[in-house]
Structure formats: C-alpha cells, structure tokens
Amino acid sequence: MAIKLNKEVEQRLLGSIQRYCAENMDEEVGELKARLLLDYCLREIGPSVYNQAILDAQAAMQDKIAEIETICYESEFSYWTKK
C-alpha cells in the first residue's frame, strides 16, 4: 500500500528535509533532491513504520478489550442472593 500525503504535509516535509540537510550536512538541497529523498523514505521506510503503528494500535485495543470484562461484568443469577 502506497503512503499518500496531502500537499500541505508534503510541502512541509520537503522544507524540513531541505533544512535538515543544510543544518546537519552542510549541503543545500533543492526541491527535486528533497522530493527524491522523501519518496525513498515513504517507499522504503514508510511501510515498516506503518506496520509497527498498526501493531501498536492492535496491542492498545487488545488491552482495552481485556479491561471490558472487569469494567462491564455483571453477576448472573443474583436475584435470590440480593433478597
């Protein structure tokens, strides 16, 4: 599954890549090089990050589902024990 970014996010990321390269690598990077690097990251690194995020979300949901038993449990056949 390809990761699609909206235009605003893409532009902000391109600017961030350009700034990072300028400040940390002492290299001015134009928009084309920044776009190539962003495309590479989205294709090569993005799926791993996405898959880990899905695993994290699943684990969080499973924790919440496990809590349902203790939060939403109601004793059965308790009519006669309450009298």
C-alpha positions as CSV (number, residue, x, y, z in Angstrom):
1,M,0.0,0.0,0.0
2,A,1.5,3.3,-1.1
3,I,1.6,6.1,1.5
4,K,-0.1,9.2,0.2
5,L,0.4,12.6,1.8
6,N,-1.7,15.6,1.2
7,K,0.0,18.5,-0.5
8,E,0.4,20.7,2.6
9,V,2.1,17.9,4.6
10,E,4.3,17.0,1.6
11,Q,5.5,20.7,1.3
12,R,6.2,20.9,5.0
13,L,8.2,17.7,4.8
14,L,10.2,18.9,1.8
15,G,11.1,22.1,3.6
16,S,12.1,20.1,6.7
17,I,14.4,17.8,4.6
18,Q,16.0,20.8,3.0
19,R,16.6,22.5,6.3
20,Y,17.9,19.3,7.9
21,C,20.4,18.8,5.1
22,A,21.5,22.5,5.3
23,E,22.0,22.5,9.1
24,N,23.3,19.0,9.6
25,M,25.1,18.0,6.4
26,D,26.3,21.5,5.3
27,E,24.6,20.8,1.9
28,E,22.0,22.9,0.2
29,V,19.4,20.6,-1.2
30,G,16.9,21.7,-3.8
31,E,13.3,20.6,-4.0
32,L,14.0,17.9,-6.5
33,K,16.6,16.2,-4.3
34,A,14.4,16.6,-1.3
35,R,11.5,15.1,-3.1
36,L,13.6,12.1,-4.2
37,L,14.7,11.5,-0.6
38,L,11.1,11.9,0.6
39,D,9.8,9.4,-2.0
40,Y,12.6,7.0,-1.0
41,C,11.7,7.3,2.7
42,L,8.0,6.8,2.0
43,R,8.6,3.7,-0.1
44,E,11.4,2.1,1.8
45,I,10.9,3.2,5.5
46,G,7.3,4.1,5.5
47,P,5.8,0.6,5.4
48,S,7.9,-0.5,8.4
49,V,6.8,2.5,10.4
50,Y,3.2,2.0,9.3
51,N,3.2,-1.7,10.2
52,Q,4.7,-1.0,13.6
53,A,2.0,1.6,14.2
54,I,-0.7,-1.0,13.3
55,L,0.9,-3.5,15.7
56,D,0.9,-0.8,18.5
57,A,-2.7,0.1,17.8
58,Q,-3.7,-3.6,17.9
59,A,-1.9,-4.1,21.2
60,A,-3.6,-1.0,22.7
61,M,-7.0,-2.2,21.5
62,Q,-6.4,-5.7,22.9
63,D,-5.5,-4.1,26.3
64,K,-8.8,-2.2,26.3
65,I,-10.8,-5.2,25.3
66,A,-9.2,-7.2,28.1
67,E,-10.4,-4.5,30.5
68,I,-14.0,-4.8,29.4
69,E,-14.5,-8.0,31.4
70,T,-13.7,-6.2,34.7
71,I,-15.4,-3.0,33.9
72,C,-18.6,-4.3,32.3
73,Y,-19.1,-7.6,34.1
74,E,-22.5,-8.2,35.8
75,S,-23.1,-11.2,38.1
76,E,-25.6,-13.6,36.7
77,F,-28.5,-15.2,38.6
78,S,-28.2,-12.8,41.5
79,Y,-31.9,-12.1,42.1
80,W,-32.2,-14.5,45.0
81,T,-28.9,-13.6,46.7
82,K,-29.9,-9.9,46.9
83,K,-33.1,-10.6,48.9
